[in-house]
Amino acid sequence: MPPMYWSTGSQASTASRVTGAAARGEQKRAKYQELSTKVSQVSVSRRADGGRGWIPAARATLDATDYAIRIDRSARRLTLHRGDRRLRRFSVAVGRPANPTPLGRYAVTDRLRTGRADSPYGCCAVALTGHQTKLVPGWPGGDRLAIHGTPQPESVGRAVSLGCLRAREPDIRALIDRVPLGTPVIVEA
């Protein structure tokens, strides 16, 4: 809808343009409110850009968690919080300089047990919504970020991975047993 002009004076024209923009804004808000009762915006972990998607609202279940995971990449440290309480803090391996662990806000999508402590992912893994964008050519392990165990515990605390976060077995087991799906994970510099 084009703005309507009621007068040739500059103040009236400015006011009417603002009024027209406000009316269009109200129309957009009304359409969004109507749409938001039908669909819900969600994080889509399969999209490499960490993008968003839409699903029918009737199929969505909203839930909340007071757990949060903060990763300080430079200190190579993971801290698990529940509300204001710090539950656990431990060292992690992070991505090496050519393949840094991406900074950002992610969420837990899966808690996986490998069944083999000698697997490249150790005993278990906590999969995240994030993706590694700087992988080596030919890497067969996929691009999803995760916090996982390792058969090389001496690597923990160092910058040696292809972007994932490696933890010692007791630490990753404690994490996998505690954090619910959807737990926010913040990776900071």
N, C-alpha and C positions, 0 to 999 in steps of 0.2 A: 504494500500500500504506500503510494508516494505521500510525502508530507503535504499537509494542506496549509495554505497561506491565507490569513484573514486580513492582513493589512500590508501596506507597502513600507511601513516604518521598520527600521532595522531591528529594534527591540522586539516588536511583535513577530517578525519573521523568525528570529532566533527562538523565541518562546514557542511558536507553533511547530518549528522543526523538532525541538526537544519533546514537545507533547506528542508529535507523530512518532518519534523514536520510542518514547515510553509506551505508547499504545502497541507498537510492534513487539516490544519486549514483553509486554503482558500477554500478547497472543502466543508468543513462543513459550513462555512459562506455562501457560494453560495447556498447550499441546504437549509439553514435556511431562507435566503432572499426569495428564491422561495416559501418555505412553508409559510412564514409570509404574503405573498400576498394572500394566500388561507384560512388561519385560524388565529384567534386571541386568545391570552391567556386571560382568565378572572378569577376573584375570584369566587369561588363556595361556596355560603353561606350554602348549605345543607351538605357540607362535614365537619365533626366534626374536622378535622385536619386543617381547614382553607385553604385547598389546592387550587390548580389551575386546570382549565380545558381548553379545546379548543372548540371553536365554529367556524362555517364557517364565514370567514371575511365579506362575502356579507350580512350576517344577523346582523352584529355588527354596532352600531352607536356610534362613539366616541364623547364625550362631555367633557367639563371642567367646574369646579366650582372654585370660589375663596373663598368659605366658608371652614372653618375647625373647628372642635371641638377638644379641648384639655381637658383631664380630669387628674387632679392631684389627684391620689388615696389617698395619705397620707394626703393632705389638704382637701380632700372630696369636691373638687371644680371643676365645669365645666366652661369652657370659650369658647364662640362662637366668632370666628374671621371671618372677611371678608377682604381678603387681609391683609394689615398691621393694620387694625382697629379692636379694641376689641369692639364687639357689645353688649355683655351681659356676665355677670359672676354671677354664683349662686352656692349655696351649693347643694350637692347631697348625698344621702345615698349610701354606697358602700357595697361590700360583707363582711360578717363577717369573722373572722380569719379562720374558718374551710372551708369557701367557698369564697375565695377572688375573687374580680373582676379581671379577667385575664388582664395582661398587654399586649399591642400590638397595632398594627395598623389595623383598621377596616374601614368599610364604611357603610353608611346608605343604607338600602335596602327597607324599607317601612316606611310610616307614617300612623299610624293607630289610629282611633278614636273608643273608646269602646262604646260610647253612654251612659255610666253609670259612674258617679263619684265615686260610691261605689264599683266598680270592683276592684280586687286586683291590677290592672294596672292603676287605676285612670281613668281620662278622656281619656287618649291617650298614645301612645307609639311610639317611634322611634326605629325600629328594626335595628340591626346591623349584619354584616357578622360574627361576633365572636361567639364562643360557650363556655359555662361553662363546664369545665371538672371535677369539684369537687362538684357534686350535692349530696344531701342526697338521700339515697335509697327510691324509691317509689315516688319521686317528679313528679307530673302529668303535670307540666307546660312546659315541653320541656327544651332544653339546649341552645336555642338561647339567646344571649345577647341583651339587650335593655336598652334604657333610657326611663323610664315611670313614670307616675304619681303614686300617692298612696292615699288610703283613710286614711292613718296614717301620716299626715304631720309632726308630732313630731319625726318621724324616720329619716327625712332628716338631713344630717350632721353627721350621725352616721354610724358605720360599722355593719349593721344588716341584709342585704339582702342575698340572695343565689347567688349573683354575679352580678345581674342587678344593674343599677343605678336608684335610685328613686329621683324624683324632685317634688317640690310643683307645684300645678296646674297652676298658672300664668306663671311659668318658662317653664314647658313642653309645654304649649300651644304656647308660643312665639317661642319655638324651632321648633315645628311641623309646624308652619305657615311660617317659614323662610328657613329651610335647604332643599336644593334639594336632590333628590336621588343621591347616589354616593359620598356625602360629606365625606371626610376623618375624621375619629375619632381616635385620638391617646390617649391611656390610659397609663399614666406614673406612676412610683412609687412615 
